[in-house]
Amino acid sequence: MHSINKLFDLRGKTALVTGASSGLGRGFAQTLAEAGADVVITGRSRDGLDQTGVILERAGGRILKVVGDMSAPADVIRLMDETVSTFGQLDIAVNNAGITHKPNRFHEIPLEDWNRLMAINLTGVFMCMQNELRLMVRQKSGVIINITSILGLVGLSPELSPRASYIAAKHALIGLTKQAALEYAGDGIRVNAIAPGWFEGTNIARERLAVQDEESAGKRSEQLISMTPLKRRGKIEDLSGLLLCLASEGSSFITGQTFAVDGGWTAC
């Protein structure tokens, strides 16, 4: 039996986090670095990656920063190549990159908004998973953690400004997680997903504020909190324990699962 300290120890492991320029991705990268992993961070913002890098350096691990767009196949391939050329392996992949767009009713969503969101939130994750799996199959080991949403588990009331495109992509991501878990269990690879609820400080939350007036955003926030049993939004650190468990030997018999971290939202 592993000691508790060794169970969650990631020393000697290489972890990759997409969408790590800020928000949840930055928090995930910090958790993995503090657990001892070498961490590859990627995102579209060089300045954001530099800021994340400063935080990770305090943890003492090695880091690699790769600017890239996960909807661009060439960027995804370059990311994997640089990861292997720098660290020689990929043990943990956290597919976190995602966007949203202006709220519209289902029948009014512009096709260009749908296509851009799907390119990053779904096709981008698919491409990352394909390339991560190719590396991990060769190693006969690996962990993939997809960041979906509680909106991959349920729909959303019209009064809360849903985006059918976002909900569709997050539901599909849970399907990819389950199927990959089944197909690659025999290769020693585990694939799980985390479904955050309503969190503070995320890129998605900031993008929402950019397309809503302050009064509407405030009203929506109050409604969300009132409908959450724990009566608050999540904080980035609320995801750290689960992420570390799924990335480590602490979850060695768990695969194909989606874990909601939502203050009780989906229990209602």
N, C-alpha and C positions, 0 to 999 in steps of 0.2 A: 504493500500500500504506500502511495506517495505521502510525504509529509505535506502539511498545508502550504508551507513556504514553496516547496518544489512544484506543487500542483498548479500554481498560477505563475510560475517563473517562466519568462519568455526570453531569457538570455540565450544567445546563440541562434535566435530566430530572426528571420527577415519579414517585416510586415509592410504592406502597401495600403495607403488610404487615398482614395480619390475624393475630389472636392474638399481638399484639406486647407484651402486658403483662409478659411474662417469657419465660424459656427460649429456644428456638430463634428465635421471632419477634423477640425483643429483639436477638438476635445478628444476624439478617438485616437488621433496620432499621439497626443500627450499621454493618454492612458497606456498605450502600447510601449512608448518609450520608457515610461516610468517603471514598467514591468520588465524592462531589460532588452527589448527588441531593438534591432536596427530598423529604422523606419524610412520608407520611401513615401514622399508626399507629392501629390500632383494637384493641379488646379489651373484655372485660366489666368489668375492674377499673380504676376511675379512678386509684387509688393506684399500681397497676402501670404504667399509661400515663405517669403523672407521673414515675416513676422512670426509665422508658425515655427519656422526653423529656430528662431531665437529662443522660443519656449522649449523646444525639444532639446536644444543644446544644454539647457540647465539640467536635464535628466541624465546627461552624460553619455548617451548612446550615439551611434553613428547615424547620420541622416543623408538622404539624397533628395534634392528638389528637382522636379521635372515639370516645366510649364507645358500644359497640353489641354486639348479639348477632347473629352471622351466620346464625342460624337464623330470624331475624325479617325477613320481606321489607321492612317499612318501614325497619328499621335499615340494611339493605343499600342501599336506594335513597337514604336520607339520607346515607350515607357517600359514595356516588358524587357526589351533588349538592354536598356540602361540599368534596370534592376539587376538582371543576371550578370551583366558585365562588371557591375560594382560589388555585388554581394554574393554572386554565385548561386543564389537560390531564391525561392519565394515560398514562404511557409504560411503566411496569413494574408488574406486580401479582404479589405473592407471597401465594398462598392457603395459609395455614399453620394457621389455627384448627382445633382438634380436641380431642376428649375420649376417655376410655375409661370403663369401668365395672367393677364387681366381676366377677372371673372366674367363669364358670359353664360347665358342659358345654353343648354345642350345644343339646340338648333341654331344658335347664333355664334358658335365658336368658329373663328376664321380657320380655314384649312392650314394656313401658314403657322398659326399658333399651335395647332394640333401636331403638325409635322415636326416643328422645332422641339416641342416638349418630348415627343416620342423618341426623337433622335438621341436625346441625352438621357432621359429617365428610363427608357426601355432598351432601345437598340444599343445605346452606349454601354449599358450594363451587360447586355448579351455579348457584345464584342470583348469587353473586359473579361467576362467569365470564360469565353472560349480560349483566350490567350492564357489566362491564369491556369485553367485546367490542363492545357497542353504542357505547361511547366510542371505542374503538380503530378501529372500522370507519370512523367519521367522519374520523379522523385519517389513515387508511390506513397505520398503523404501530402497533406495540406488542409487548410481551413479557409473557407470562403464565407464571409458574412455580408449579406445584402441588406441595405438599409431601405426598407419599404416605408409603410405608414399605417396607422390605424385605418386610413382611407383605402388601404388594400384589403381590409377586412369587412368594412361596412360602407354604406353610402353616407351622404350628408344632406341634412335638411336644406331646402332651397333658401331659407332665410339666412343661412350662414355662408352664402356665396360660394357654392361648390364649383369645381371645374371638372367636368366629366372626363376630360383628357387626363388630368392628374390621377383621378380615381381609377381609370382604366389601366394606366401604366403601372400603378402600384399593385393592383390586383394581379396583373400579368407577371409582375416580378415575383410574387409569391409562388406562382405556377412554375417559373423558371427555377426557383429555389428547390421546390419539391422534386422536380424532374432531375435536376443535376445531382441531388442527393442520392436518388435511386440509381442513376446510371454510374456514379463514380464511387459508391461505397466500397466496391471491390478493389478499388485503387487506393484505399486508405485515405480518401478525401471526404471531409465532412462539409456540408453546406447548410447553413441556417440563415434566418432573417430576423432582424429587429424592426418592430413596427412602433416608432415613437408616436405619441399623441401630440398635444399642443405644447410646444416648447418655446422658451425664451431664447433670444440670441441666435436664431438660425438664419441661414441665407434665405430660406423660403419665407420666413416671417418678414424679413426685410423687403423682399420682393413684393409681398402682399401689401405692405405699407406704401410702397412706391406707386401702386395703382389704385389705392383707396384714400378717400379724404380722411382726415384725423377723426372726425366725429363718427363716421361709419366704422373705422377700424377699432375705435374705443368701444363702441356698442357691441361689435362682434366679439371682442375680447371678453367683455363682461358676460356675454351669453355663454361662451365656451367654458369659462370658469364656473359659472353657476351650474352647468350641466356635467361638470367633472366631480365625482364623489369626494376626491381629496381637496377640492376647492382652491386649486392653484394650477398655474402652468408648470410644466416640467423645467428643470434646470439641466444644463449639459452634463453636469456631474452625476445626475440621476441615471445616466446610461453607462457609467464607467464600470460598475460591478458586473453587469450582464455582458458587456463587451469583453471584458477580461476573461470571464468564465467561458464564453463561446470560443475565444481565441486560444485557449489553453487546454491542458489535459483535464481541467476541471469539468469539461463537458465531453469527455472522450466517447460516451455512448449516446450522444445526442446528434441527430442529423435530420434534415428535412423539416425542421420546425420553424414556426414564426412566433416570436415573443412580443406581445404588446406591452409597451411601457407607457401607460396612459392615465395614471391616476384613477383607474376604475371605469373609464369612459365606455369601453366595450363590454363591461359587465352589466351595464344597465339594460 
